[in-house]
Amino acid sequence: MKIEKKDFEKMRAKYAREIGSGKPATNKKGKIKKQTDWIFFDRKSLEAILAETDPEKGGIRFYFTEYTSRTAKKYHPKQGELYNGLMTLVYEAASCEALAEEPGEDFENVGHSCPPTCQTPEKKRK
């Protein structure tokens, strides 16, 4: 799913204030007791973002972020409360020549986080 730049900035700021500073993540209930263990990205999504880059110097820049209450509800309408306060990875196409530059404008987050989902899409279908 596409992540709007303003939402990316809020998620990145929440991560910097909490987890990125060595503090526990929080949500409306208080401190997060079980943080994200892993995030699964399917091959098709990763190949699609790589296709947007230069074959020699291109790559993917991943950002550690944390769902705010608002972004959790917006991007996971059915499970928003489960995502609130959890870490996630947001990414964008990048070039190794531009690594010192500020983030761009086009962000993606198509990963499946554990918790709360803890299953790859293939396991869910069975």
C-alpha positions as CSV (number, residue, x, y, z in Angstrom):
1,M,0.0,0.0,0.0
2,K,1.1,3.5,-0.6
3,I,2.0,5.6,2.4
4,E,1.4,9.3,2.2
5,K,4.4,11.5,2.9
6,K,2.7,13.3,5.9
7,D,1.9,9.9,7.4
8,F,5.4,8.6,6.8
9,E,6.8,11.6,8.6
10,K,4.5,11.1,11.6
11,M,5.3,7.4,11.8
12,R,9.0,8.1,11.5
13,A,8.8,10.7,14.3
14,K,6.9,8.4,16.6
15,Y,9.6,5.7,16.0
16,A,12.4,8.3,16.7
17,R,10.7,9.4,20.0
18,E,10.1,5.9,21.3
19,I,11.9,2.8,19.9
20,G,14.6,4.7,18.1
21,S,15.5,6.4,21.4
22,G,15.6,3.1,23.4
23,K,12.2,3.7,25.0
24,P,9.2,1.3,24.7
25,A,6.6,1.9,22.0
26,T,3.2,3.0,23.3
27,N,-0.4,3.0,22.2
28,K,-3.7,4.0,23.9
29,K,-3.3,1.1,26.4
30,G,0.2,2.1,27.4
31,K,3.5,0.4,26.7
32,I,3.6,-2.2,23.9
33,K,4.3,-5.6,25.6
34,K,4.9,-7.6,22.3
35,Q,6.7,-5.7,19.6
36,T,7.0,-6.7,15.9
37,D,9.3,-9.7,15.5
38,W,9.4,-9.8,11.7
39,I,7.9,-8.4,8.5
40,F,7.3,-10.5,5.4
41,F,7.6,-8.8,2.0
42,D,6.5,-10.7,-1.1
43,R,8.9,-11.1,-4.0
44,K,6.5,-9.4,-6.5
45,S,6.4,-6.2,-4.5
46,L,10.2,-6.0,-4.0
47,E,10.8,-6.7,-7.7
48,A,8.3,-4.0,-8.6
49,I,10.1,-1.4,-6.5
50,L,13.5,-2.5,-7.8
51,A,12.2,-2.1,-11.4
52,E,11.8,1.6,-10.7
53,T,15.6,1.9,-10.0
54,D,18.8,1.9,-12.1
55,P,20.0,-1.7,-12.6
56,E,23.5,-0.8,-11.6
57,K,23.1,1.8,-8.8
58,G,19.5,1.3,-7.7
59,G,18.1,-0.3,-4.6
60,I,15.6,0.0,-1.8
61,R,15.8,2.3,1.2
62,F,14.0,0.9,4.2
63,Y,12.9,3.2,7.1
64,F,12.0,2.0,10.6
65,T,8.7,3.5,11.6
66,E,6.0,3.0,14.1
67,Y,2.2,3.2,13.6
68,T,0.5,6.0,15.2
69,S,-3.1,5.6,16.3
70,R,-4.3,7.5,13.2
71,T,-2.0,5.7,10.6
72,A,-2.9,2.3,12.1
73,K,-6.6,2.9,11.5
74,K,-6.0,4.5,8.1
75,Y,-3.8,1.7,6.7
76,H,-5.4,-1.2,8.6
77,P,-9.0,-0.3,9.0
78,K,-10.1,-3.7,10.3
79,Q,-7.2,-4.2,12.7
80,G,-6.1,-0.7,13.5
81,E,-5.9,-1.1,17.2
82,L,-3.7,-4.2,16.8
83,Y,-1.2,-2.2,14.7
84,N,-1.1,1.0,16.9
85,G,2.4,1.4,18.3
86,L,4.0,-1.5,16.4
87,M,7.1,-1.1,14.3
88,T,7.0,-1.4,10.6
89,L,9.2,-0.9,7.6
90,V,8.3,1.7,5.0
91,Y,10.4,1.7,1.9
92,E,11.2,3.7,-1.3
93,A,13.2,3.2,-4.5
94,A,16.6,4.7,-4.0
95,S,20.0,5.1,-5.7
96,C,23.3,4.5,-3.9
97,E,24.4,7.9,-5.2
98,A,21.5,9.6,-3.3
99,L,21.8,7.9,0.1
100,A,22.6,11.1,1.9
101,E,19.5,12.8,0.5
102,E,16.3,13.3,2.5
103,P,13.5,10.9,2.0
104,G,11.5,11.2,-1.3
105,E,7.8,11.3,-1.8
106,D,6.8,7.8,-2.8
107,F,6.6,5.3,0.1
108,E,5.4,1.7,0.3
109,N,4.4,-0.6,3.1
110,V,3.2,-3.9,1.8
111,G,4.7,-6.1,4.5
112,H,2.8,-8.5,6.7
113,S,3.9,-7.9,10.3
114,C,4.1,-10.4,13.1
115,P,2.5,-9.6,15.4
116,P,-0.4,-9.1,14.7
117,T,-0.8,-11.3,11.5
118,C,2.1,-13.8,12.1
119,Q,1.3,-15.7,8.9
120,T,2.4,-15.2,5.3
121,P,-0.4,-14.7,2.8
122,E,0.1,-18.2,1.5
123,K,-0.7,-19.7,5.0
124,K,-3.8,-17.5,5.3
125,R,-5.2,-18.9,2.1
126,K,-5.0,-22.6,3.3
